[in-house]
Amino acid sequence: MTNAAVPAPRRGWWWPVLAVLCWLIVADLPIAHTLLPVHQPLLLLLPMLAVCALAGWWKGGSMPMAMGFTAAAAGVVFEAVRNGVSSVALSAAWSIIAASCLGLSLLASRSKWFLGKGVVAVLAALLLAVVLVAATPSGPASLARTVGAALEVRGGADLNNWRAARSQMTRGSSTRADSATTAMLDMAEQTVTGLPALARSALPSLLALQTLVAMAMAWALFHRVSRTRLGEPLAPVREFRFSDHWIWSVIAGLVIALLPALQVLQPLGINLLVFFGALYALRGAAVLAWFLRPSRSLLGLLIGMALLLLLRESAAIALGFVGLGDTWADWRRRIRPAVS
C-alpha cells in the first residue's frame, strides 16, 4: 500500500447534495423514465463510491470508510439480484463491470483529472460487456429480449401518462378547437411513442453517459468525505473542457453513420455521436456559463437548460456546435485577459 497522498482541502456540500437529490429522482421523470437504462440510482452510484473508497484506502486512506461503502454497495447489488427481475439483475451486472473498470483506471492511470479516467473506464466496461455477452450462449438474444421487454413497459407507461395529461389539457372546448395546439400535442405524442426505439438504438451511449455521471458524482462525494486525493477535485462546470483530440471521435462517428459502405457499423457511429456529442454539448453549456461569470454562471446553465427544453434537439445541437467551436477558438482562454 502506498503512502497517503497530500490531504485535499474540504469543499462545500451544496452542489454534491443537490446533484444526489437530482440523481435519485431523475429516473422517474417523463422521457428520462424511458431513456435512462438503469432505473435504480443507488445501484449505479454506490459501487462507484465503494471503488473510490477502496482506491483511497490503497493510497493510504481510511479502511473503515472503504469497508463501509463496500458493504453498502454489496447490499444494494445483492438485493437487486435477489429481486428476480431480469432488467434489474442486468443493471447490477453492468454496475459491477463498470465499477471494476473504474477501479483499474484509478490505479493504473497517472492522470490526475477525473474525465480521462472515467471515459476510459466506461469505454473499457462497454467493451468487456460486449465480449461477455458474445461469449455467453444465447447471450445476444437474451439481452435483446430483456432490453426490449423493459423498454416496452417503460415506453407504455410514459405514453399512458402523456395521454392522461393530454386529456386534462384538452378538457376545455376552446383548447379542443385550436388546431395549432392539437398539431403540437400530436407531435409531442409521436415523440413519446418513438422513445423506446430511440432508447434501443442509442442504448450503449446512454448507458455510458449515465455511468459516467455516476462515476463523477462518486468522485466528488469521495473527495468531500475523505482527505485522501485520487486526483484533482472536479472543476466548476464553467471550466469544463477536455482534450481537443476527442474531436476525432465525433468525426469517426459521422463517417461511420453517413457512409453507405459502412452501414453495418451504423449503430456504432450513432452511439459515438450521441456519447461524444453530449460531452461537446456540455462543453458548449460550460462556455455559455463562463460568459455569464463571475456570479451568474448558474444563470448561464439555466438559460442553456431552457434552450434544451424549448428547442429540444435543436438546442442540444447548437450547444454541441458551440463546444466543437471551442476546440479551435478556445473562447474562454482567449477572452480571459480582457475579462480579468
Number of C-alpha atoms within 10 A of each C-alpha: 8 9 10 16 15 9 12 16 12 11 13 8 13 8 11 16 13 10 13 18 11 11 19 14 12 16 19 15 10 17 19 16 19 29 23 18 25 23 20 18 16 19 27 27 23 25 30 32 27 25 26 27 31 22 21 26 22 17 18 16 23 17 13 12 18 20 15 13 20 21 15 17 24 17 14 19 24 14 15 21 18 11 11 10 12 18 22 23 18 16 21 23 17 21 23 19 19 28 26 18 23 27 20 16 20 22 14 10 12 10 14 14 16 19 18 14 24 25 18 17 26 25 17 18 23 20 11 16 16 13 11 13 15 13 11 10 10 10 14 15 12 14 15 12 14 17 19 17 14 19 23 16 13 20 24 17 15 23 22 13 13 19 15 11 11 16 12 10 12 16 10 10 8 8 13 14 11 11 10 11 13 15 11 11 17 13 12 14 15 12 14 21 16 13 23 25 16 14 22 17 15 20 20 21 24 21 21 22 20 18 26 23 17 24 30 19 21 24 24 22 18 23 25 18 13 19 18 23 22 23 17 14 20 16 12 10 17 24 14 18 20 15 9 12 9 14 16 11 16 21 14 14 24 16 14 22 22 13 12 11 10 12 13 11 14 19 17 19 23 21 20 23 23 20 20 20 24 20 21 30 22 23 27 27 26 26 26 22 24 24 17 16 14 11 9 13 20 16 14 20 21 14 15 22 16 13 17 17 13 11 13 12 12 13 18 23 18 17 27 22 17 22 26 22 15 19 19 9 12 15 15 17 10 10 11 11 8 7 10 5
